[in-house]
Amino acid sequence: MPYRTNANLPPSLRERLPLHAQNIYREAFNHAWANYASAGERQEEIAHRIAWAAVKKSYRKAGDTWIEKSTP
């Protein structure tokens, strides 16, 4: 179930993540979805975990807000 656009992301993600983070999530999810097709029923879980890991490389959570990490 790859996401064609950010509008197709679950509402909980769209409401909480900044637009750039949504792009990161969607692209990482779609890539993982394609690469883990052989994972069977765990494919979706794996894709979500990888997508969140990608978001967390660039964003940190402060309370209920996701903030882009500073680049050194």
CHARMM internal coordinates of N, CA and C (Angstrom, degrees):
IC EDIT
DIST 1 N 1 CA 1.4295
DIST 1 CA 1 C 1.5205
ANGL 1 N 1 CA 1 C 111.83
DIST 1 C 2 N 1.2950
ANGL 1 CA 1 C 2 N 118.10
DIHE 1 N 1 CA 1 C 2 N 60.48
DIST 2 N 2 CA 1.4664
ANGL 1 C 2 N 2 CA 120.91
DIHE 1 CA 1 C 2 N 2 CA 177.22
DIST 2 CA 2 C 1.5311
ANGL 2 N 2 CA 2 C 110.73
DIHE 1 C 2 N 2 CA 2 C -58.97
DIST 2 C 3 N 1.3117
ANGL 2 CA 2 C 3 N 115.17
DIHE 2 N 2 CA 2 C 3 N 154.42
DIST 3 N 3 CA 1.4578
ANGL 2 C 3 N 3 CA 121.54
DIHE 2 CA 2 C 3 N 3 CA -179.85
DIST 3 CA 3 C 1.5252
ANGL 3 N 3 CA 3 C 109.16
DIHE 2 C 3 N 3 CA 3 C -98.55
DIST 3 C 4 N 1.3315
ANGL 3 CA 3 C 4 N 117.12
DIHE 3 N 3 CA 3 C 4 N 120.65
DIST 4 N 4 CA 1.4648
ANGL 3 C 4 N 4 CA 121.35
DIHE 3 CA 3 C 4 N 4 CA -178.92
DIST 4 CA 4 C 1.5235
ANGL 4 N 4 CA 4 C 111.46
DIHE 3 C 4 N 4 CA 4 C -72.07
DIST 4 C 5 N 1.3150
ANGL 4 CA 4 C 5 N 116.87
DIHE 4 N 4 CA 4 C 5 N -39.45
DIST 5 N 5 CA 1.4666
ANGL 4 C 5 N 5 CA 122.13
DIHE 4 CA 4 C 5 N 5 CA 179.98
DIST 5 CA 5 C 1.5242
ANGL 5 N 5 CA 5 C 108.64
DIHE 4 C 5 N 5 CA 5 C -140.70
DIST 5 C 6 N 1.3275
ANGL 5 CA 5 C 6 N 115.49
DIHE 5 N 5 CA 5 C 6 N 170.10
DIST 6 N 6 CA 1.4636
ANGL 5 C 6 N 6 CA 119.36
DIHE 5 CA 5 C 6 N 6 CA 177.09
DIST 6 CA 6 C 1.5231
ANGL 6 N 6 CA 6 C 111.21
DIHE 5 C 6 N 6 CA 6 C -64.01
DIST 6 C 7 N 1.3197
ANGL 6 CA 6 C 7 N 117.41
DIHE 6 N 6 CA 6 C 7 N -27.63
DIST 7 N 7 CA 1.4618
ANGL 6 C 7 N 7 CA 121.06
DIHE 6 CA 6 C 7 N 7 CA 178.84
DIST 7 CA 7 C 1.5257
ANGL 7 N 7 CA 7 C 111.85
DIHE 6 C 7 N 7 CA 7 C -63.81
DIST 7 C 8 N 1.3364
ANGL 7 CA 7 C 8 N 116.94
DIHE 7 N 7 CA 7 C 8 N -20.11
DIST 8 N 8 CA 1.4582
ANGL 7 C 8 N 8 CA 121.43
DIHE 7 CA 7 C 8 N 8 CA 179.06
DIST 8 CA 8 C 1.5318
ANGL 8 N 8 CA 8 C 112.97
DIHE 7 C 8 N 8 CA 8 C -87.39
DIST 8 C 9 N 1.3283
ANGL 8 CA 8 C 9 N 117.08
DIHE 8 N 8 CA 8 C 9 N -8.83
DIST 9 N 9 CA 1.4661
ANGL 8 C 9 N 9 CA 120.33
DIHE 8 CA 8 C 9 N 9 CA 177.93
DIST 9 CA 9 C 1.5202
ANGL 9 N 9 CA 9 C 109.79
DIHE 8 C 9 N 9 CA 9 C -65.61
DIST 9 C 10 N 1.3273
ANGL 9 CA 9 C 10 N 117.50
DIHE 9 N 9 CA 9 C 10 N 154.79
DIST 10 N 10 CA 1.4687
ANGL 9 C 10 N 10 CA 119.47
DIHE 9 CA 9 C 10 N 10 CA 176.61
DIST 10 CA 10 C 1.5315
ANGL 10 N 10 CA 10 C 110.60
DIHE 9 C 10 N 10 CA 10 C -56.65
DIST 10 C 11 N 1.3317
ANGL 10 CA 10 C 11 N 117.50
DIHE 10 N 10 CA 10 C 11 N 143.71
DIST 11 N 11 CA 1.4724
ANGL 10 C 11 N 11 CA 120.67
DIHE 10 CA 10 C 11 N 11 CA -179.37
DIST 11 CA 11 C 1.5270
ANGL 11 N 11 CA 11 C 113.46
DIHE 10 C 11 N 11 CA 11 C -53.03
DIST 11 C 12 N 1.3161
ANGL 11 CA 11 C 12 N 117.54
DIHE 11 N 11 CA 11 C 12 N -36.76
DIST 12 N 12 CA 1.4701
ANGL 11 C 12 N 12 CA 119.87
DIHE 11 CA 11 C 12 N 12 CA -178.72
DIST 12 CA 12 C 1.5314
ANGL 12 N 12 CA 12 C 111.45
DIHE 11 C 12 N 12 CA 12 C -61.31
DIST 12 C 13 N 1.3202
ANGL 12 CA 12 C 13 N 117.44
DIHE 12 N 12 CA 12 C 13 N -33.93
DIST 13 N 13 CA 1.4642
ANGL 12 C 13 N 13 CA 120.54
DIHE 12 CA 12 C 13 N 13 CA 177.37
DIST 13 CA 13 C 1.5281
ANGL 13 N 13 CA 13 C 110.93
DIHE 12 C 13 N 13 CA 13 C -75.39
DIST 13 C 14 N 1.3132
ANGL 13 CA 13 C 14 N 116.07
DIHE 13 N 13 CA 13 C 14 N -46.31
DIST 14 N 14 CA 1.4718
ANGL 13 C 14 N 14 CA 120.25
DIHE 13 CA 13 C 14 N 14 CA -178.81
DIST 14 CA 14 C 1.5176
ANGL 14 N 14 CA 14 C 111.62
DIHE 13 C 14 N 14 CA 14 C -60.46
DIST 14 C 15 N 1.3154
ANGL 14 CA 14 C 15 N 117.21
DIHE 14 N 14 CA 14 C 15 N -35.90
DIST 15 N 15 CA 1.4671
ANGL 14 C 15 N 15 CA 121.38
DIHE 14 CA 14 C 15 N 15 CA -177.14
DIST 15 CA 15 C 1.5171
ANGL 15 N 15 CA 15 C 112.90
DIHE 14 C 15 N 15 CA 15 C -77.34
DIST 15 C 16 N 1.3169
ANGL 15 CA 15 C 16 N 118.19
DIHE 15 N 15 CA 15 C 16 N -23.94
DIST 16 N 16 CA 1.4618
ANGL 15 C 16 N 16 CA 120.85
DIHE 15 CA 15 C 16 N 16 CA -173.31
DIST 16 CA 16 C 1.5262
ANGL 16 N 16 CA 16 C 114.60
DIHE 15 C 16 N 16 CA 16 C -107.43
DIST 16 C 17 N 1.3232
ANGL 16 CA 16 C 17 N 117.19
DIHE 16 N 16 CA 16 C 17 N -34.18
DIST 17 N 17 CA 1.4600
ANGL 16 C 17 N 17 CA 119.77
DIHE 16 CA 16 C 17 N 17 CA -175.42
DIST 17 CA 17 C 1.5253
ANGL 17 N 17 CA 17 C 111.85
DIHE 16 C 17 N 17 CA 17 C -90.43
DIST 17 C 18 N 1.3397
ANGL 17 CA 17 C 18 N 117.20
DIHE 17 N 17 CA 17 C 18 N 139.66
DIST 18 N 18 CA 1.4651
ANGL 17 C 18 N 18 CA 119.72
DIHE 17 CA 17 C 18 N 18 CA 172.43
DIST 18 CA 18 C 1.5352
ANGL 18 N 18 CA 18 C 109.54
DIHE 17 C 18 N 18 CA 18 C -61.65
DIST 18 C 19 N 1.3129
ANGL 18 CA 18 C 19 N 116.67
DIHE 18 N 18 CA 18 C 19 N 159.88
DIST 19 N 19 CA 1.4601
ANGL 18 C 19 N 19 CA 121.82
DIHE 18 CA 18 C 19 N 19 CA -176.55
DIST 19 CA 19 C 1.5306
ANGL 19 N 19 CA 19 C 112.20
DIHE 18 C 19 N 19 CA 19 C -54.26
DIST 19 C 20 N 1.3207
ANGL 19 CA 19 C 20 N 117.37
DIHE 19 N 19 CA 19 C 20 N -45.85
DIST 20 N 20 CA 1.4682
ANGL 19 C 20 N 20 CA 120.28
DIHE 19 CA 19 C 20 N 20 CA -179.49
DIST 20 CA 20 C 1.5293
ANGL 20 N 20 CA 20 C 111.27
DIHE 19 C 20 N 20 CA 20 C -61.30
DIST 20 C 21 N 1.3216
ANGL 20 CA 20 C 21 N 116.87
DIHE 20 N 20 CA 20 C 21 N -40.58
DIST 21 N 21 CA 1.4659
ANGL 20 C 21 N 21 CA 121.07
DIHE 20 CA 20 C 21 N 21 CA 178.12
DIST 21 CA 21 C 1.5253
ANGL 21 N 21 CA 21 C 110.78
DIHE 20 C 21 N 21 CA 21 C -66.70
DIST 21 C 22 N 1.3277
ANGL 21 CA 21 C 22 N 117.28
DIHE 21 N 21 CA 21 C 22 N -34.83
DIST 22 N 22 CA 1.4613
ANGL 21 C 22 N 22 CA 120.59
DIHE 21 CA 21 C 22 N 22 CA 175.54
DIST 22 CA 22 C 1.5249
ANGL 22 N 22 CA 22 C 110.39
DIHE 21 C 22 N 22 CA 22 C -62.74
DIST 22 C 23 N 1.3292
ANGL 22 CA 22 C 23 N 116.10
DIHE 22 N 22 CA 22 C 23 N -41.54
DIST 23 N 23 CA 1.4744
ANGL 22 C 23 N 23 CA 120.11
DIHE 22 CA 22 C 23 N 23 CA 177.71
DIST 23 CA 23 C 1.5234
ANGL 23 N 23 CA 23 C 110.78
DIHE 22 C 23 N 23 CA 23 C -60.68
DIST 23 C 24 N 1.3304
ANGL 23 CA 23 C 24 N 115.86
DIHE 23 N 23 CA 23 C 24 N -45.44
DIST 24 N 24 CA 1.4663
ANGL 23 C 24 N 24 CA 121.05
DIHE 23 CA 23 C 24 N 24 CA 178.63
DIST 24 CA 24 C 1.5205
ANGL 24 N 24 CA 24 C 110.05
DIHE 23 C 24 N 24 CA 24 C -59.41
DIST 24 C 25 N 1.3233
ANGL 24 CA 24 C 25 N 116.26
DIHE 24 N 24 CA 24 C 25 N -47.87
DIST 25 N 25 CA 1.4635
ANGL 24 C 25 N 25 CA 121.10
DIHE 24 CA 24 C 25 N 25 CA -178.46
DIST 25 CA 25 C 1.5262
ANGL 25 N 25 CA 25 C 110.89
DIHE 24 C 25 N 25 CA 25 C -59.89
DIST 25 C 26 N 1.3291
ANGL 25 CA 25 C 26 N 116.05
DIHE 25 N 25 CA 25 C 26 N -50.51
DIST 26 N 26 CA 1.4687
ANGL 25 C 26 N 26 CA 120.68
DIHE 25 CA 25 C 26 N 26 CA -177.03
DIST 26 CA 26 C 1.5282
ANGL 26 N 26 CA 26 C 111.26
DIHE 25 C 26 N 26 CA 26 C -60.89
DIST 26 C 27 N 1.3239
ANGL 26 CA 26 C 27 N 117.39
DIHE 26 N 26 CA 26 C 27 N -46.57
DIST 27 N 27 CA 1.4619
ANGL 26 C 27 N 27 CA 120.44
DIHE 26 CA 26 C 27 N 27 CA -178.93
DIST 27 CA 27 C 1.5246
ANGL 27 N 27 CA 27 C 111.80
DIHE 26 C 27 N 27 CA 27 C -64.87
DIST 27 C 28 N 1.3261
ANGL 27 CA 27 C 28 N 117.16
DIHE 27 N 27 CA 27 C 28 N -42.42
DIST 28 N 28 CA 1.4686
ANGL 27 C 28 N 28 CA 120.61
DIHE 27 CA 27 C 28 N 28 CA 179.21
DIST 28 CA 28 C 1.5266
ANGL 28 N 28 CA 28 C 110.94
DIHE 27 C 28 N 28 CA 28 C -67.00
DIST 28 C 29 N 1.3310
ANGL 28 CA 28 C 29 N 116.76
DIHE 28 N 28 CA 28 C 29 N -41.29
DIST 29 N 29 CA 1.4591
ANGL 28 C 29 N 29 CA 120.60
DIHE 28 CA 28 C 29 N 29 CA 178.68
DIST 29 CA 29 C 1.5243
ANGL 29 N 29 CA 29 C 110.19
DIHE 28 C 29 N 29 CA 29 C -61.35
DIST 29 C 30 N 1.3179
ANGL 29 CA 29 C 30 N 116.89
DIHE 29 N 29 CA 29 C 30 N -49.13
DIST 30 N 30 CA 1.4637
ANGL 29 C 30 N 30 CA 120.39
DIHE 29 CA 29 C 30 N 30 CA -177.41
DIST 30 CA 30 C 1.5273
ANGL 30 N 30 CA 30 C 111.67
DIHE 29 C 30 N 30 CA 30 C -62.53
DIST 30 C 31 N 1.3168
ANGL 30 CA 30 C 31 N 116.32
DIHE 30 N 30 CA 30 C 31 N -39.50
DIST 31 N 31 CA 1.4616
ANGL 30 C 31 N 31 CA 120.10
DIHE 30 CA 30 C 31 N 31 CA 178.63
DIST 31 CA 31 C 1.5348
ANGL 31 N 31 CA 31 C 110.52
DIHE 30 C 31 N 31 CA 31 C -65.48
DIST 31 C 32 N 1.3263
ANGL 31 CA 31 C 32 N 116.09
DIHE 31 N 31 CA 31 C 32 N -46.01
DIST 32 N 32 CA 1.4684
ANGL 31 C 32 N 32 CA 120.06
DIHE 31 CA 31 C 32 N 32 CA 179.44
DIST 32 CA 32 C 1.5277
ANGL 32 N 32 CA 32 C 110.98
DIHE 31 C 32 N 32 CA 32 C -65.36
DIST 32 C 33 N 1.3273
ANGL 32 CA 32 C 33 N 117.15
DIHE 32 N 32 CA 32 C 33 N -38.31
DIST 33 N 33 CA 1.4716
ANGL 32 C 33 N 33 CA 121.64
DIHE 32 CA 32 C 33 N 33 CA 179.00
DIST 33 CA 33 C 1.5277
ANGL 33 N 33 CA 33 C 109.42
DIHE 32 C 33 N 33 CA 33 C -57.39
DIST 33 C 34 N 1.3137
ANGL 33 CA 33 C 34 N 116.44
DIHE 33 N 33 CA 33 C 34 N -44.67
DIST 34 N 34 CA 1.4696
ANGL 33 C 34 N 34 CA 121.01
DIHE 33 CA 33 C 34 N 34 CA -179.18
DIST 34 CA 34 C 1.5324
ANGL 34 N 34 CA 34 C 111.20
DIHE 33 C 34 N 34 CA 34 C -69.36
DIST 34 C 35 N 1.3207
ANGL 34 CA 34 C 35 N 116.53
DIHE 34 N 34 CA 34 C 35 N -39.65
DIST 35 N 35 CA 1.4652
ANGL 34 C 35 N 35 CA 120.01
DIHE 34 CA 34 C 35 N 35 CA -175.42
DIST 35 CA 35 C 1.5220
ANGL 35 N 35 CA 35 C 114.00
DIHE 34 C 35 N 35 CA 35 C -78.16
DIST 35 C 36 N 1.3202
ANGL 35 CA 35 C 36 N 117.84
DIHE 35 N 35 CA 35 C 36 N -20.30
DIST 36 N 36 CA 1.4668
ANGL 35 C 36 N 36 CA 120.81
DIHE 35 CA 35 C 36 N 36 CA -178.21
DIST 36 CA 36 C 1.5209
ANGL 36 N 36 CA 36 C 112.05
DIHE 35 C 36 N 36 CA 36 C -112.75
DIST 36 C 37 N 1.3112
ANGL 36 CA 36 C 37 N 117.03
DIHE 36 N 36 CA 36 C 37 N 31.62
DIST 37 N 37 CA 1.4659
ANGL 36 C 37 N 37 CA 121.60
DIHE 36 CA 36 C 37 N 37 CA 179.70
DIST 37 CA 37 C 1.5290
ANGL 37 N 37 CA 37 C 111.45
DIHE 36 C 37 N 37 CA 37 C -59.07
DIST 37 C 38 N 1.3115
ANGL 37 CA 37 C 38 N 116.85
DIHE 37 N 37 CA 37 C 38 N -29.74
DIST 38 N 38 CA 1.4667
ANGL 37 C 38 N 38 CA 120.29
DIHE 37 CA 37 C 38 N 38 CA -178.06
DIST 38 CA 38 C 1.5346
ANGL 38 N 38 CA 38 C 112.44
DIHE 37 C 38 N 38 CA 38 C -81.01
DIST 38 C 39 N 1.3321
ANGL 38 CA 38 C 39 N 117.73
DIHE 38 N 38 CA 38 C 39 N -0.71
DIST 39 N 39 CA 1.4647
ANGL 38 C 39 N 39 CA 120.79
DIHE 38 CA 38 C 39 N 39 CA -177.88
DIST 39 CA 39 C 1.5267
ANGL 39 N 39 CA 39 C 112.32
DIHE 38 C 39 N 39 CA 39 C -78.79
DIST 39 C 40 N 1.3175
ANGL 39 CA 39 C 40 N 117.16
DIHE 39 N 39 CA 39 C 40 N -3.98
DIST 40 N 40 CA 1.4589
ANGL 39 C 40 N 40 CA 120.37
DIHE 39 CA 39 C 40 N 40 CA 177.19
DIST 40 CA 40 C 1.5078
ANGL 40 N 40 CA 40 C 112.55
DIHE 39 C 40 N 40 CA 40 C 65.32
DIST 40 C 41 N 1.3316
ANGL 40 CA 40 C 41 N 115.49
DIHE 40 N 40 CA 40 C 41 N -132.46
DIST 41 N 41 CA 1.4609
ANGL 40 C 41 N 41 CA 119.87
DIHE 40 CA 40 C 41 N 41 CA -174.97
DIST 41 CA 41 C 1.5266
ANGL 41 N 41 CA 41 C 112.90
DIHE 40 C 41 N 41 CA 41 C -68.69
DIST 41 C 42 N 1.3204
ANGL 41 CA 41 C 42 N 119.03
DIHE 41 N 41 CA 41 C 42 N -11.93
DIST 42 N 42 CA 1.4754
ANGL 41 C 42 N 42 CA 122.29
DIHE 41 CA 41 C 42 N 42 CA 178.13
DIST 42 CA 42 C 1.5238
ANGL 42 N 42 CA 42 C 112.04
DIHE 41 C 42 N 42 CA 42 C -90.27
DIST 42 C 43 N 1.3250
ANGL 42 CA 42 C 43 N 117.88
DIHE 42 N 42 CA 42 C 43 N -4.09
DIST 43 N 43 CA 1.4679
ANGL 42 C 43 N 43 CA 122.15
DIHE 42 CA 42 C 43 N 43 CA -176.34
DIST 43 CA 43 C 1.5328
ANGL 43 N 43 CA 43 C 111.88
DIHE 42 C 43 N 43 CA 43 C -53.23
DIST 43 C 44 N 1.3110
ANGL 43 CA 43 C 44 N 116.85
DIHE 43 N 43 CA 43 C 44 N -48.97
DIST 44 N 44 CA 1.4662
ANGL 43 C 44 N 44 CA 120.08
DIHE 43 CA 43 C 44 N 44 CA -177.65
DIST 44 CA 44 C 1.5257
ANGL 44 N 44 CA 44 C 111.58
DIHE 43 C 44 N 44 CA 44 C -65.68
DIST 44 C 45 N 1.3288
ANGL 44 CA 44 C 45 N 117.19
DIHE 44 N 44 CA 44 C 45 N -43.50
DIST 45 N 45 CA 1.4616
ANGL 44 C 45 N 45 CA 120.86
DIHE 44 CA 44 C 45 N 45 CA 179.05
DIST 45 CA 45 C 1.5245
ANGL 45 N 45 CA 45 C 110.84
DIHE 44 C 45 N 45 CA 45 C -59.83
DIST 45 C 46 N 1.3146
ANGL 45 CA 45 C 46 N 116.35
DIHE 45 N 45 CA 45 C 46 N -45.68
DIST 46 N 46 CA 1.4631
ANGL 45 C 46 N 46 CA 121.00
DIHE 45 CA 45 C 46 N 46 CA 179.85
DIST 46 CA 46 C 1.5254
ANGL 46 N 46 CA 46 C 110.29
DIHE 45 C 46 N 46 CA 46 C -62.07
DIST 46 C 47 N 1.3153
ANGL 46 CA 46 C 47 N 116.75
DIHE 46 N 46 CA 46 C 47 N -44.63
DIST 47 N 47 CA 1.4660
ANGL 46 C 47 N 47 CA 120.65
DIHE 46 CA 46 C 47 N 47 CA -179.16
DIST 47 CA 47 C 1.5274
ANGL 47 N 47 CA 47 C 110.92
DIHE 46 C 47 N 47 CA 47 C -61.96
DIST 47 C 48 N 1.3385
ANGL 47 CA 47 C 48 N 117.75
DIHE 47 N 47 CA 47 C 48 N -41.12
DIST 48 N 48 CA 1.4659
ANGL 47 C 48 N 48 CA 120.36
DIHE 47 CA 47 C 48 N 48 CA 178.13
DIST 48 CA 48 C 1.5278
ANGL 48 N 48 CA 48 C 110.98
DIHE 47 C 48 N 48 CA 48 C -65.09
DIST 48 C 49 N 1.3171
ANGL 48 CA 48 C 49 N 117.36
DIHE 48 N 48 CA 48 C 49 N -42.17
DIST 49 N 49 CA 1.4697
ANGL 48 C 49 N 49 CA 120.26
DIHE 48 CA 48 C 49 N 49 CA 179.77
DIST 49 CA 49 C 1.5229
ANGL 49 N 49 CA 49 C 111.64
DIHE 48 C 49 N 49 CA 49 C -62.72
DIST 49 C 50 N 1.3095
ANGL 49 CA 49 C 50 N 116.34
DIHE 49 N 49 CA 49 C 50 N -42.28
DIST 50 N 50 CA 1.4646
ANGL 49 C 50 N 50 CA 120.52
DIHE 49 CA 49 C 50 N 50 CA 178.97
DIST 50 CA 50 C 1.5247
ANGL 50 N 50 CA 50 C 110.38
DIHE 49 C 50 N 50 CA 50 C -66.50
DIST 50 C 51 N 1.3258
ANGL 50 CA 50 C 51 N 116.98
DIHE 50 N 50 CA 50 C 51 N -40.18
DIST 51 N 51 CA 1.4627
ANGL 50 C 51 N 51 CA 120.42
DIHE 50 CA 50 C 51 N 51 CA 179.55
DIST 51 CA 51 C 1.5291
ANGL 51 N 51 CA 51 C 110.89
DIHE 50 C 51 N 51 CA 51 C -63.20
DIST 51 C 52 N 1.3387
ANGL 51 CA 51 C 52 N 117.08
DIHE 51 N 51 CA 51 C 52 N -43.25
DIST 52 N 52 CA 1.4623
ANGL 51 C 52 N 52 CA 119.58
DIHE 51 CA 51 C 52 N 52 CA 178.13
DIST 52 CA 52 C 1.5223
ANGL 52 N 52 CA 52 C 111.10
DIHE 51 C 52 N 52 CA 52 C -64.40
DIST 52 C 53 N 1.3207
ANGL 52 CA 52 C 53 N 117.51
DIHE 52 N 52 CA 52 C 53 N -39.28
DIST 53 N 53 CA 1.4696
ANGL 52 C 53 N 53 CA 120.48
DIHE 52 CA 52 C 53 N 53 CA 178.38
DIST 53 CA 53 C 1.5279
ANGL 53 N 53 CA 53 C 110.24
DIHE 52 C 53 N 53 CA 53 C -61.60
DIST 53 C 54 N 1.3227
ANGL 53 CA 53 C 54 N 116.73
DIHE 53 N 53 CA 53 C 54 N -38.66
DIST 54 N 54 CA 1.4711
ANGL 53 C 54 N 54 CA 120.52
DIHE 53 CA 53 C 54 N 54 CA 178.57
DIST 54 CA 54 C 1.5300
ANGL 54 N 54 CA 54 C 110.71
DIHE 53 C 54 N 54 CA 54 C -65.09
DIST 54 C 55 N 1.3180
ANGL 54 CA 54 C 55 N 116.95
DIHE 54 N 54 CA 54 C 55 N -42.36
DIST 55 N 55 CA 1.4703
ANGL 54 C 55 N 55 CA 120.22
DIHE 54 CA 54 C 55 N 55 CA 178.48
DIST 55 CA 55 C 1.5267
ANGL 55 N 55 CA 55 C 109.77
DIHE 54 C 55 N 55 CA 55 C -62.55
DIST 55 C 56 N 1.3280
ANGL 55 CA 55 C 56 N 116.74
DIHE 55 N 55 CA 55 C 56 N -43.47
DIST 56 N 56 CA 1.4632
ANGL 55 C 56 N 56 CA 121.15
DIHE 55 CA 55 C 56 N 56 CA -175.78
DIST 56 CA 56 C 1.5218
ANGL 56 N 56 CA 56 C 113.06
DIHE 55 C 56 N 56 CA 56 C -68.86
DIST 56 C 57 N 1.3310
ANGL 56 CA 56 C 57 N 118.16
DIHE 56 N 56 CA 56 C 57 N -14.47
DIST 57 N 57 CA 1.4686
ANGL 56 C 57 N 57 CA 120.19
DIHE 56 CA 56 C 57 N 57 CA 174.35
DIST 57 CA 57 C 1.5234
ANGL 57 N 57 CA 57 C 110.82
DIHE 56 C 57 N 57 CA 57 C -71.60
DIST 57 C 58 N 1.3229
ANGL 57 CA 57 C 58 N 116.81
DIHE 57 N 57 CA 57 C 58 N -29.36
DIST 58 N 58 CA 1.4704
ANGL 57 C 58 N 58 CA 121.28
DIHE 57 CA 57 C 58 N 58 CA -176.19
DIST 58 CA 58 C 1.5238
ANGL 58 N 58 CA 58 C 114.11
DIHE 57 C 58 N 58 CA 58 C -110.93
DIST 58 C 59 N 1.3228
ANGL 58 CA 58 C 59 N 117.34
DIHE 58 N 58 CA 58 C 59 N -16.50
DIST 59 N 59 CA 1.4627
ANGL 58 C 59 N 59 CA 121.13
DIHE 58 CA 58 C 59 N 59 CA -176.03
DIST 59 CA 59 C 1.5199
ANGL 59 N 59 CA 59 C 110.76
DIHE 58 C 59 N 59 CA 59 C -130.52
DIST 59 C 60 N 1.3169
ANGL 59 CA 59 C 60 N 114.44
DIHE 59 N 59 CA 59 C 60 N 151.94
DIST 60 N 60 CA 1.4660
ANGL 59 C 60 N 60 CA 120.70
DIHE 59 CA 59 C 60 N 60 CA 173.58
DIST 60 CA 60 C 1.5185
ANGL 60 N 60 CA 60 C 107.44
DIHE 59 C 60 N 60 CA 60 C -126.92
DIST 60 C 61 N 1.3072
ANGL 60 CA 60 C 61 N 115.29
DIHE 60 N 60 CA 60 C 61 N 153.82
DIST 61 N 61 CA 1.4554
ANGL 60 C 61 N 61 CA 120.21
DIHE 60 CA 60 C 61 N 61 CA -178.70
DIST 61 CA 61 C 1.5214
ANGL 61 N 61 CA 61 C 109.34
DIHE 60 C 61 N 61 CA 61 C -97.59
DIST 61 C 62 N 1.3236
ANGL 61 CA 61 C 62 N 115.66
DIHE 61 N 61 CA 61 C 62 N 128.90
DIST 62 N 62 CA 1.4591
ANGL 61 C 62 N 62 CA 122.33
DIHE 61 CA 61 C 62 N 62 CA 176.25
DIST 62 CA 62 C 1.5204
ANGL 62 N 62 CA 62 C 106.38
DIHE 61 C 62 N 62 CA 62 C -122.95
DIST 62 C 63 N 1.3149
ANGL 62 CA 62 C 63 N 116.34
DIHE 62 N 62 CA 62 C 63 N 101.40
DIST 63 N 63 CA 1.4615
ANGL 62 C 63 N 63 CA 120.22
DIHE 62 CA 62 C 63 N 63 CA -173.43
DIST 63 CA 63 C 1.5131
ANGL 63 N 63 CA 63 C 109.15
DIHE 62 C 63 N 63 CA 63 C 68.00
DIST 63 C 64 N 1.3138
ANGL 63 CA 63 C 64 N 116.86
DIHE 63 N 63 CA 63 C 64 N -120.64
DIST 64 N 64 CA 1.4643
ANGL 63 C 64 N 64 CA 121.32
DIHE 63 CA 63 C 64 N 64 CA 177.53
DIST 64 CA 64 C 1.5200
ANGL 64 N 64 CA 64 C 112.76
DIHE 63 C 64 N 64 CA 64 C -101.02
DIST 64 C 65 N 1.3387
ANGL 64 CA 64 C 65 N 116.62
DIHE 64 N 64 CA 64 C 65 N 6.98
DIST 65 N 65 CA 1.4614
ANGL 64 C 65 N 65 CA 121.78
DIHE 64 CA 64 C 65 N 65 CA -175.09
DIST 65 CA 65 C 1.5207
ANGL 65 N 65 CA 65 C 110.82
DIHE 64 C 65 N 65 CA 65 C -110.28
DIST 65 C 66 N 1.3322
ANGL 65 CA 65 C 66 N 115.10
DIHE 65 N 65 CA 65 C 66 N 138.74
DIST 66 N 66 CA 1.4626
ANGL 65 C 66 N 66 CA 121.14
DIHE 65 CA 65 C 66 N 66 CA 174.90
DIST 66 CA 66 C 1.5240
ANGL 66 N 66 CA 66 C 107.87
DIHE 65 C 66 N 66 CA 66 C -96.95
DIST 66 C 67 N 1.3401
ANGL 66 CA 66 C 67 N 116.06
DIHE 66 N 66 CA 66 C 67 N 125.46
DIST 67 N 67 CA 1.4605
ANGL 66 C 67 N 67 CA 122.76
DIHE 66 CA 66 C 67 N 67 CA -175.58
DIST 67 CA 67 C 1.5272
ANGL 67 N 67 CA 67 C 108.64
DIHE 66 C 67 N 67 CA 67 C -119.79
DIST 67 C 68 N 1.3260
ANGL 67 CA 67 C 68 N 115.23
DIHE 67 N 67 CA 67 C 68 N 135.44
DIST 68 N 68 CA 1.4590
ANGL 67 C 68 N 68 CA 119.69
DIHE 67 CA 67 C 68 N 68 CA 179.36
DIST 68 CA 68 C 1.5264
ANGL 68 N 68 CA 68 C 108.99
DIHE 67 C 68 N 68 CA 68 C -67.55
DIST 68 C 69 N 1.3366
ANGL 68 CA 68 C 69 N 115.88
DIHE 68 N 68 CA 68 C 69 N 135.34
DIST 69 N 69 CA 1.4561
ANGL 68 C 69 N 69 CA 121.10
DIHE 68 CA 68 C 69 N 69 CA 178.77
DIST 69 CA 69 C 1.5205
ANGL 69 N 69 CA 69 C 109.47
DIHE 68 C 69 N 69 CA 69 C -72.03
DIST 69 C 70 N 1.2956
ANGL 69 CA 69 C 70 N 116.06
DIHE 69 N 69 CA 69 C 70 N 146.38
DIST 70 N 70 CA 1.4610
ANGL 69 C 70 N 70 CA 120.82
DIHE 69 CA 69 C 70 N 70 CA 178.08
DIST 70 CA 70 C 1.5200
ANGL 70 N 70 CA 70 C 109.92
DIHE 69 C 70 N 70 CA 70 C -72.12
DIST 70 C 71 N 1.3013
ANGL 70 CA 70 C 71 N 115.87
DIHE 70 N 70 CA 70 C 71 N 142.83
DIST 71 N 71 CA 1.4542
ANGL 70 C 71 N 71 CA 120.59
DIHE 70 CA 70 C 71 N 71 CA 176.00
DIST 71 CA 71 C 1.5276
ANGL 71 N 71 CA 71 C 107.83
DIHE 70 C 71 N 71 CA 71 C -90.27
DIST 71 C 72 N 1.3377
ANGL 71 CA 71 C 72 N 117.58
DIHE 71 N 71 CA 71 C 72 N 127.86
DIST 72 N 72 CA 1.4749
ANGL 71 C 72 N 72 CA 119.96
DIHE 71 CA 71 C 72 N 72 CA -177.30
DIST 72 CA 72 C 1.5020
ANGL 72 N 72 CA 72 C 112.33
DIHE 71 C 72 N 72 CA 72 C -65.61
END
COOR INIT
IC SEED 1 N 1 CA 1 C
IC BUILD
